[in-house]
Amino acid sequence: MAKQLVILWTQNSEVTFTEMILPYLMNSKLKGWWPEATLIIWGGSTQLVRDTPAIQESIQGLVNHNITVRACRSCANHLAATALLESLGVDVCYMGAPLTDYLQKNDVKLLSL
């Protein structure tokens, strides 16, 4: 069985974040469904986080609950969101190699939204 959940969030839909991603990640942590959980912010989700204070607050809440939140540095740089994401505690890095690593591991389940 997989020991880590990775959610690759590329949509710019606030509803997808607030009604699926956020509650699932929080419940996964609080109820012990997954020993490790990671959210990757990439593409359109970067812009949504940059432009939505409520989502910024939620992202910070995930970080405060020891859920790993990462973001694509290329997207963050292009969308002028790098400093903001880093201020929220997001690990902003180039994600090509880390995503490939997640995909190649047997103990990781990747959910893409």
C-alpha positions as a Markdown table, in Angstrom:
| # | Residue | x | y | z |
|---|---|---|---|---|
| 1 | Met | 0.0 | 0.0 | 0.0 |
| 2 | Ala | 1.1 | 3.5 | -0.8 |
| 3 | Lys | 2.4 | 5.5 | 2.2 |
| 4 | Gln | 2.3 | 9.0 | 0.6 |
| 5 | Leu | -0.4 | 10.9 | -1.1 |
| 6 | Val | 0.7 | 13.6 | -3.6 |
| 7 | Ile | -2.0 | 15.9 | -5.0 |
| 8 | Leu | -0.9 | 17.7 | -8.2 |
| 9 | Trp | -3.2 | 20.8 | -8.4 |
| 10 | Thr | -3.1 | 22.5 | -11.8 |
| 11 | Gln | -6.7 | 23.9 | -12.0 |
| 12 | Asn | -7.6 | 27.5 | -11.3 |
| 13 | Ser | -10.9 | 26.5 | -9.8 |
| 14 | Glu | -11.6 | 27.8 | -6.3 |
| 15 | Val | -14.4 | 25.3 | -5.9 |
| 16 | Thr | -12.0 | 22.4 | -6.6 |
| 17 | Phe | -9.7 | 23.6 | -3.9 |
| 18 | Thr | -12.2 | 24.5 | -1.2 |
| 19 | Glu | -14.6 | 21.5 | -1.8 |
| 20 | Met | -12.1 | 18.7 | -2.5 |
| 21 | Ile | -8.4 | 19.4 | -2.1 |
| 22 | Leu | -8.5 | 21.3 | 1.2 |
| 23 | Pro | -10.9 | 19.1 | 3.1 |
| 24 | Tyr | -9.4 | 15.9 | 1.8 |
| 25 | Leu | -5.8 | 16.9 | 2.8 |
| 26 | Met | -6.9 | 18.2 | 6.2 |
| 27 | Asn | -8.9 | 15.0 | 6.9 |
| 28 | Ser | -6.1 | 12.8 | 5.6 |
| 29 | Lys | -3.8 | 14.4 | 8.2 |
| 30 | Leu | -6.2 | 14.6 | 11.1 |
| 31 | Lys | -7.7 | 11.1 | 10.6 |
| 32 | Gly | -4.4 | 9.4 | 9.7 |
| 33 | Trp | -5.5 | 8.2 | 6.3 |
| 34 | Trp | -2.0 | 8.9 | 4.8 |
| 35 | Pro | 1.2 | 9.0 | 6.8 |
| 36 | Glu | 2.5 | 11.7 | 4.4 |
| 37 | Ala | 0.6 | 14.1 | 2.2 |
| 38 | Thr | 1.9 | 16.7 | -0.3 |
| 39 | Leu | 0.2 | 19.4 | -2.3 |
| 40 | Ile | 1.9 | 20.6 | -5.5 |
| 41 | Ile | 0.8 | 24.0 | -6.8 |
| 42 | Trp | 1.4 | 24.2 | -10.5 |
| 43 | Gly | 0.0 | 26.1 | -13.5 |
| 44 | Gly | -3.3 | 27.8 | -13.1 |
| 45 | Ser | -3.5 | 27.1 | -9.3 |
| 46 | Thr | -0.5 | 29.3 | -8.9 |
| 47 | Gln | -2.5 | 32.3 | -10.2 |
| 48 | Leu | -5.5 | 31.4 | -8.0 |
| 49 | Val | -3.4 | 31.3 | -4.9 |
| 50 | Arg | -1.7 | 34.6 | -5.8 |
| 51 | Asp | -5.1 | 36.3 | -6.3 |
| 52 | Thr | -7.2 | 34.8 | -3.5 |
| 53 | Pro | -6.5 | 35.8 | 0.1 |
| 54 | Ala | -8.8 | 33.1 | 1.5 |
| 55 | Ile | -6.9 | 30.4 | -0.4 |
| 56 | Gln | -3.6 | 31.9 | 0.8 |
| 57 | Glu | -4.9 | 31.5 | 4.4 |
| 58 | Ser | -5.9 | 27.9 | 3.7 |
| 59 | Ile | -2.5 | 27.1 | 2.2 |
| 60 | Gln | -0.8 | 28.5 | 5.3 |
| 61 | Gly | -3.1 | 26.4 | 7.4 |
| 62 | Leu | -2.0 | 23.2 | 5.5 |
| 63 | Val | 1.6 | 24.1 | 6.2 |
| 64 | Asn | 0.8 | 24.8 | 9.8 |
| 65 | His | -0.7 | 21.2 | 10.0 |
| 66 | Asn | 2.6 | 19.8 | 8.7 |
| 67 | Ile | 1.3 | 19.0 | 5.2 |
| 68 | Thr | 4.0 | 19.6 | 2.7 |
| 69 | Val | 3.1 | 22.2 | 0.1 |
| 70 | Arg | 5.3 | 22.7 | -2.9 |
| 71 | Ala | 5.0 | 24.9 | -5.9 |
| 72 | Cys | 6.6 | 25.1 | -9.4 |
| 73 | Arg | 9.2 | 27.8 | -9.3 |
| 74 | Ser | 8.9 | 28.4 | -13.1 |
| 75 | Cys | 5.2 | 29.1 | -12.8 |
| 76 | Ala | 5.6 | 31.1 | -9.6 |
| 77 | Asn | 8.3 | 33.3 | -11.3 |
| 78 | His | 6.2 | 33.8 | -14.5 |
| 79 | Leu | 3.1 | 34.7 | -12.5 |
| 80 | Ala | 4.9 | 36.9 | -10.0 |
| 81 | Ala | 3.9 | 34.7 | -7.0 |
| 82 | Thr | 7.2 | 33.4 | -5.7 |
| 83 | Ala | 7.6 | 35.8 | -2.8 |
| 84 | Leu | 4.0 | 35.3 | -1.7 |
| 85 | Leu | 4.2 | 31.5 | -1.9 |
| 86 | Glu | 7.4 | 31.5 | 0.1 |
| 87 | Ser | 5.9 | 33.8 | 2.7 |
| 88 | Leu | 3.1 | 31.2 | 3.2 |
| 89 | Gly | 5.7 | 28.5 | 3.9 |
| 90 | Val | 5.5 | 26.9 | 0.5 |
| 91 | Asp | 8.6 | 25.1 | -0.9 |
| 92 | Val | 9.0 | 26.8 | -4.2 |
| 93 | Cys | 11.3 | 24.8 | -6.5 |
| 94 | Tyr | 11.6 | 23.5 | -10.0 |
| 95 | Met | 9.2 | 20.5 | -10.0 |
| 96 | Gly | 10.1 | 18.4 | -13.0 |
| 97 | Ala | 12.5 | 16.1 | -11.3 |
| 98 | Pro | 10.5 | 15.9 | -8.0 |
| 99 | Leu | 7.3 | 15.0 | -9.9 |
| 100 | Thr | 9.1 | 12.4 | -11.9 |
| 101 | Asp | 10.5 | 10.9 | -8.6 |
| 102 | Tyr | 6.9 | 10.8 | -7.2 |
| 103 | Leu | 5.6 | 9.1 | -10.3 |
| 104 | Gln | 8.4 | 6.4 | -10.2 |
| 105 | Lys | 7.9 | 5.5 | -6.6 |
| 106 | Asn | 5.8 | 2.5 | -5.7 |
| 107 | Asp | 4.8 | 3.9 | -2.3 |
| 108 | Val | 3.3 | 7.1 | -3.7 |
| 109 | Lys | -0.2 | 7.7 | -5.0 |
| 110 | Leu | -0.6 | 10.7 | -7.2 |
| 111 | Leu | -3.9 | 12.5 | -7.6 |
| 112 | Ser | -4.0 | 15.1 | -10.3 |
| 113 | Leu | -6.7 | 17.8 | -10.3 |
